[in-house]
Amino acid sequence: PRPRPDAQYRSPEQLQWLVDGLRASRARFKCVVNPVPITRFSGLFELASSDRWQGYPAQRRALLAAIADVPGVWFLSGDFHLGAVGRVEPRGRDARLLEVLMGPGGQLPNPMASLLEPPQWDFATSESNWVRFDADPRAGAMRVTVFNEEGRALFERSYAGERASPRR
């Protein structure tokens, strides 16, 4: 059950499989596709924290600690009915990890997107959206472009290593 400190979002075997795979991977970009976000949200978002990784703090901390020195990890998640690009934590070691929240298309707007603000969040929208990722392994850069349902780019930024550089 979720209220317990040892609550599990994934079985220990699944979690170890994920950690082992990320640590062993020689890929420049390691994309973890999540059904729900791993980012720690504050404010009103905390009311429903048990419905995502944040509701399982011990396992979340264990995963993030286990991959702290693994370069190129990206979290790509859904289920929030909004689009956003930001850091897993607002500050500290895990602020280097990026998460992209996307979709779904054809959704009703989620007004809570307006609560996702800098410095943790580079972008947020309540519009229906889809995301394109352009990876450049030589440069070590990933360009993230968020489009609305008409195909208009709402946000574009290239992320290289741990630094973000705006590109429009």
Order of alpha helices (4+ residues) and beta strands (2+ residues): alpha-beta-alpha-beta-beta-beta-beta-beta-beta-beta-beta
